[in-house]
């Protein structure tokens, strides 16, 4: 069934358990305050356009599937938002403005280094009036709380980058919780970024639920536990990449992610996604190796000098390149030496993070993609003049 068409099973949306995006958006409830969120994002985008900046939408974290309208129980996934939060930092460092669309309370840029599970922030602090460890100065006027000296070198650049991002106005945050909220927000963020044209990138790192419970099937109150076993019938979440490519962000550089537990499925499924949806790039992740190895799967582009790619990769310490090709696609593996995962916060003690390499390569590809359009435009102008 083509996206946007009615289901062949009749007039009831999702009657077969499969929904088109059009059916979904026509029948499901949008999140409260959607217009205000879209307006604020649109104003952010306009400021970036005026400043001549490229903008990336980074989606991050997992989505929930509520099982009741007055939510007590819900289905969730394991995503903490590590990849999205980490990547957002590197995009900002690379000169992009960022719309960070993330799961509420998931990891966020800069604060991710000191989450409640890794490097709890209070463990870094000392109050000299009540406790003076051997590495802290004893002098204090009673109005200061100090960072232990062994943590200063790591914290200072993070703190500076955090304040720079806030002061610059280059970071805009949007939050979601449920899969329904995510889909509505993704559509709106894509639409408000349309004026960017090719200067807009879409980095879809959120772990989106594959199934949901339509509003017509969700009970209003808490499901009672005294009735024995619980059977939940769920429908398939509509695939929105195709309308995103064709309608919401037709000029955008769209990057999706594919996570698999069977590594043999990774590249075939990534290629299938590119064929089906028509976007620019899929980043494949094997569940057990995702923190230190990914694969870029993309269509072959115009012939280019291989030295350009080789030089780009060789300039990054610990990054290896390996190409596998068929008639339509090329797959490029990226690996970190040592294979350390860095933990949920990542980057502790100067450890390298694979997101740095991912973002560097995406920025290079995005720039090349923008340049291709400019070259095409120049060629057409020359031909018209001749």
N, C-alpha and C positions, 0 to 999 in steps of 0.2 A: 504494500500500500504506500503510495507516495505521500510524503509529509504534507500535511495541510488538507488532505482529502478526508472525507467521512469514511468510517469503517464500513466494510461490505456486509457486516452482520446486521445492519439495520440502523434505526435512528437513535438508538441508545449509545451514548459515547462509551467506549471501552467495553462493549458487550462481550468481546472475545478475550478480554484481558489485555489487549494491546490498544494503546492510545496514540492518535496523531497529536502533534504539538498544538494544532488548532483546537482540537477537542479539549485538550487539557486546559488551555488558557481560557476557553469559553465557559468552562464548567467549574473549575476549582477556584477557591477563594484567594485573592491576592493578599499579601501581607499588609498590615495596617501601616499607614504613612508612606506607602510606595511613591506617591507623587512628590512628596517632600524630599525623599531620599534621591529620587531621580533628578529633581531640580538642583539639589546641592551638588550632585555629581556633574551635572551639565555645566554649572558655573565653574567648577574646578577645571573641567576640560577646556572651556573657553579661555580661562586664564593661561593654560598651558599652550594653547594655539597662539595666543597673543605673544607668548614668550618664545615661540618657535620650537617647543620641546616635543619630543616623542613621548607617548604615554603607553603604559602596559597595564592591562587589567590582570591582576593575579588573584585567582580563586584558590582558597586554602581551607583545609580541614574537612571533616566528615559532615554528612547530613543525617538528621534523624527522621524516622517515620513514626509519627504519633499513632497510638492505637486507641486513643479516646480524644474527644473534643476538649474536655477538661482533663488535660494530659497528666496522667500518673505514670503510665507505662509507654515506652517507645522502643523502637529498634534503632541500633546505632552501629558504627563500625570503629575500627581501631585508630583511625587517623587522628594524630595530634596537631597536624598542620605544620610539621617540621619543614617539609620541602618548600611550601609556599612562603612561610615567614622568612626562611633563609634566603630564598631567591629574591624576595622583595628587597632585602638589604643590598644584594649585589646589583639589582637593576638600578636602584637609587645611586649606588656608587658609579655605575656606568653612564649616568647622565639622563636616565629616564625619570619621568614622573610616574607615580604608581597609584592606581586605585586598588587598594587591598581589600578584597571581598572575602571575608573569612567567617568561619563558624564562631559564634559567640563563645568567649572564654578559651578558644584554642590559642596556640602559640602565635605571637605577633612579632614583627620586626623589632630587633634590639632587645626587647624585654624577654625574648625567648632564651637568651643566654642565662637568665636567672629565673627559671620557672619554679613552681612549687615542688617539682620532682627532681630537678637537677640544679645544683648550685642555689639552694634557697637563699633569697636575698638577705634575710636576717642573719644568716651564718657569716656574712661578710662584714657585719657592723659590730661596733663596740661602743658602749657608753663609758667614757673615762671616769665618770663620777661614781660608777658602781663597780666597774671591773677594769683593771689595767693589765692586759696581757703583756708578755715580755717584748712584743714588737710594736707596742703602741706608746705614744708619748703620754707622759703623766699630766702635763700641763693642760688645763681646760678651764674655760670660764663658766661651765655649766649649761651653755646653750648650744653645744655642738655634739653631734654623734659622728664618729669617725669610721672610715673603712680600714680594715686591717691592711697593713702595708703589703703583705704578700699578694693581695688581690688588686692593688691599685693599677698595676701595669696592664692587666687584662681589662679592667672596668673602664679606665679613662678613655680609650678610643671608642668604646661602645657608647659611653655616655655622650661624648662629643658628637658622634654620628647621629644619635637619637635627637639631641637638641638641634643639630643642623637641619635634620629632616623636618622637625616641627616648625622651626623658624622660617625655612625656605618656602613652605606651603607646597612642596612637591609630593606629599603623601596624603592620600585621602582614604579614610576607612569606612567600610560598609559591612554590616554583620547580618548573618542569617543563622537559623537553627534547623529548620525542617527542609526536606527536599523540595516541597512546594515553594517555600520562600526563596530557595536558591534559584529555581527555574525562572520565577518571575523577576528576580533581581538580575539574573544573567541577561535576560532579554532587555531589560531597561538599561543596564550598563552598556550593553552592546549598541543600543540605539543612541545613547548620548555620546558615544565615542565615534559615531559615524562621521562627523565633520572632520575628524583627524585624517580620514582617508588611509593611505598606506603608512602613515606615521603612528597608527594604532596597532599594538600587539595584544594578543589575547592568550594568556598563559594559564590554561585550565588545569590546575594542579589539585583541585578539590576532589575528595573521594565521594562521588555522588552515588546515592543509593540506586540500585537497579530496579527495585520494586517499591510500590507505595500502596497505601489504602485510600481509595477515593473518598471524598467527603461524604458521599451518600452512603458509604458502608461503615463509617466510623461511629461507634456508639457515643452518646453524649457524655455518659458518666463512667466512672471507674469500672473496669471489668471485674466482676466478682469471682473470687477464687474457689468458692464452695461448690462449683458446678462440675468439678472434675477436669478432664483434659480440655485444652484450649486449641481450637482450630482457627487459623487466620488465613483468609483468602486475600491474596495481594495481586495487584495488577502491575504490569511492566511500566516503568517510568518511560515516558516518550523520549525518543531520540531527538535532541534539539540541535545537533551540530549542523544538520543540513539546512534548516531555516536560518541558522546563524550565519552560515557561509553565503547563502543565497539572498537573504533579506536583511538580517539585523546588522551584519558587519561585512558587506560584500567586498570591501577593499582592505579588510583587516588581515594581518598576519596571524593566523590562528594555530596555536600549538596545543594539542591534546596529549593526555597520558594514557598509557595502557599498562595495567598491572596484571600479571599472571603468576600462578604458582608452578605452572609447567613451562619451563624455558623453551621447549620446542614449539609452543604456540605463540610466542611473543612476536616474532617478526611476521609470520603469516597473518595474525590478527591485526597488527598495526597496518600492514599493507591493505588488508580488507577495509579497514576504517578509512584510509585515504581514498580508496576507490569509491566507497559508498558516499562519503560526505564531501570530498573535494577540497579539504583544507590543506594547509601547507606542510605540516610536520606532526609526527607522532613520536613521543618519547616513551620507549618501552622500559618497564621495570620488572625484573624478577623479584618476587617477594623477599627472598632471603638475601639478595645481593643489591637491593635498591639503593643502599647508602653509599656504595662505592663503585657501582657499575650501572650504566644505562646505555640504551641504543637509540640513536636518531634514525628514524625511518622517514624518507621523503622521496618525492618524485625526482627523477633526474632533471637537472636544469640545463641551460644552454652550456655548450662546451666551455670549460674554463681551465686555466692553467693549473695543473695539479700541484705545482709548487706553492700556490697560494694557500691551499688547504694544508699541505704538509708543514709549511712554515708556521701556520697558525697553531697547529697542534704541537709541534716540537718546541714552541716557545713557552709551553705550560709544563712545568716540572711534574712528572708522574702521570702524564696523560698519554695514553696509547691510542693509535688509530688503526682500524682494521675495516676494510670495505668488502661487502658482499653485494654483488650486483645481479640483477636480471634485466629484462628488457625495459622495465618501466620505473624501477625504484632503486635507490641505493641506501644501504644501512651502514651507519658509522658507530662503532662501539667506543665508549669512553670509560676509562677505568682509572681509579686512584691506586697508586702503589701502596702496598701494605693492606689495603682493604679494611682499615679501621672505620667504624661507623660513627664515632664521635658522640654517641648518645643522643637523647632527644633534643638537648640544647645545642649540641654540635659546636665545633670550633673552639672547644676549651683548650687553653694552653697553646694556642697558635696552630692547632691541627687544621689541615686543609679540609675543605668541604667540597664535595662534587658539584654542588649548586654553583660555586664560583665558575667552574669550567662550563657547566650547562649554560649559564647566563652569558658568559663571554662568547660562546659559539652562537647562541641565538641572536645576540646583538650583531655579530658579524653577518649572519644570514639575513637578518632583517634589513641591515644597511644595504646589502647586495640586492635584496628584493626591491627596496625603494629605488635604488640606482637603475635597476632594469626598467622600471616604469618611466623614469626620467629619460633614459636613453631612447626608449621607444617613442616617447613624446617628441624628443628632439629629432629623431629620424623621420617621423611623420611630418614635422614642420619643414624639414629640408626637402622632402619629397614634394610637399605642397608648393613650396617656393619654386622648385624646378619644373 
